[in-house]
Amino acid sequence: METVTRSTPPPVLERSEVFLIGSLRVEGLEASYGGRQILKGITMDIPAGAVTAVIGPSGCGKSTFVRCLNRLHEVVPGARVSGRVLLEGQDIYAPGVDPVVVRRRIGMVFQRPNPFPTMTIYQNVAAGLRVNGWDRRRTAEAVERSLRMAALWDEVKDRLHQPATGLSGGQQQRLCIARALAVEPDVLLMDEPTSALDPVSTLKIEELLIELRQRFTLVVVTHNMQQAARVADRTAFLLDGELVEFGPTAELFTMPRDRRTEDYITGRFG
Amino acid sequence: MNAEARRLRWRRLASALALAGAAASTALALVPLISTVYFVLTRGLPALNLAFLTQLPRPVGETGGGVANAIVGSLVVVGLASLVSVPIGVGAGIYLSEFGRNRLGSLVRFVADVLTGVPSIVVGIFIYITVVLTMKRFSALAGGLALAVIMVPVVTRTTEEMLRLVPVTLREAGLALGAPYWRVVTGIVLRSARGGIITGIMLAIARVAGETAPLLLTSLSNNFWHRGITDQIATLPVIIFSYATTPYEDLNAKAWAASLVLLAMVLTMSLLARLFTGGRRVVWRR
């Protein structure tokens, strides 16, 4: 991992310490939706350059949790967030921080593949670049680079200008990953990225995760414990909006410290 | 015959009766539609020729001549109406769909729905008082404004409905790419709903192209090429109205032919509208 010596200072805070690119720290994160509290004070360090899995039964708040990490939760009417999320030591919820800037650095892939239906494969990957005013040549390079990173290039290079909706579900999801990677984020959040996919596509995405972790901080929500065990360096177990346990994946699955974790991973509930 | 079989027979009979009833209703519903098209075609076609489409009207009593000025006039007035109403309607639709989850939004929505139901003659009187009397003349502009007033609420609500059909996941995907909200709306939401919005506009145009009452009070008519948009202008519906109410057979026949032309124009718009949605149906409210 390289350490940060960034030439451009961050937009809000002066940086006094040195942080790893893409390191996240969550402090006392609470979130509610329509008056119902979903996250009840979560504090954890998400290491840079690793895969962190978030597991837990349905409705435990894992989706809300990752949606708070790129300030997407607050977009929904009736949603509230409090607490701090520090990206490289800098609170993304500090007053004056533009959520748009946050989301350029913290990308997201959703549960169901959601390519833009009116756009071609190429346009989909380039969608986030046009916004940032990239020129044609740089965009073309970034599109190819992103599609290669998402392990999709060989499958689509001859039909870049065909509609994205013609791809299979698994390809569409990798397209969405390429689209998120194209804007060069440092953190990539994934909300159950394989839950709508068949086993072969799932395997491809998991392989991709393991490859990508060298370059990005990855946070993967999954309801599939085997998936967490396969891809994650560290795993967090959420239950009822609380962080029950968080540690190295192997440890969490083999010698959980909390009784509830043990019950969950042995399949006693959830 | 046991009870089971009797019941089955009764059910089959009931089913056949219900089917026959539904089919008969459908046939009845189609009678006025088909007969309208049939009459317009059979009465209109004989009077339709190239001169009818390209020449100016002749004085009463003379045969020949055409309604070229009214065809152009209809295009001008409807064009003016679209020029005014499409930007306003689409803009308001975007507001309602993206930012209208509040009291102002509900109010605008309610007003738009009420406006949609206002009889077109009332719109005509409104423009007559506000525009025609102020300018002290009937004009194409006044006609266009009257049709625009009718179109705006329709375009607004169609745009809103179409934008609402764009799934939340697409908006979130755009936001997650670090796009500002206005870019998400213009680049992704509007783009995804483009076909539906264009269809809505086309249908609104097709609808107002046949409006007569408001035009009688605003753009009136004339027998010549129009001289600018601040002048009276002939339009197909008004020509049809005035020709059909004369006692002259020749003019009556011309009214049928003009109806045919108008019908063809409106049908073309509707067909084009379908093209843009790839045959998908769009809710049409009015």
Chai-1 contact restraints between the chains, C-beta under 6 A:
chainA,res_idxA,chainB,res_idxB,connection_type,confidence,min_distance_angstrom,max_distance_angstrom,comment,restraint_id
A,V100,B,G178,contact,1.0,0.0,6.0,A-B,restraint_1
A,V100,B,P180,contact,1.0,0.0,6.0,A-B,restraint_2
A,R103,B,A176,contact,1.0,0.0,6.0,A-B,restraint_3
A,R103,B,G178,contact,1.0,0.0,6.0,A-B,restraint_4
A,R104,B,G178,contact,1.0,0.0,6.0,A-B,restraint_5
A,M108,B,A176,contact,1.0,0.0,6.0,A-B,restraint_6
A,N114,B,T169,contact,1.0,0.0,6.0,A-B,restraint_7
A,N114,B,L170,contact,1.0,0.0,6.0,A-B,restraint_8
A,N114,B,A173,contact,1.0,0.0,6.0,A-B,restraint_9
A,F116,B,I188,contact,1.0,0.0,6.0,A-B,restraint_10
A,T118,B,R191,contact,1.0,0.0,6.0,A-B,restraint_11
A,T118,B,S192,contact,1.0,0.0,6.0,A-B,restraint_12
A,G128,B,L177,contact,1.0,0.0,6.0,A-B,restraint_13
A,V131,B,A179,contact,1.0,0.0,6.0,A-B,restraint_14
A,V131,B,R183,contact,1.0,0.0,6.0,A-B,restraint_15
A,V183,B,L177,contact,1.0,0.0,6.0,A-B,restraint_16
A,V183,B,G178,contact,1.0,0.0,6.0,A-B,restraint_17
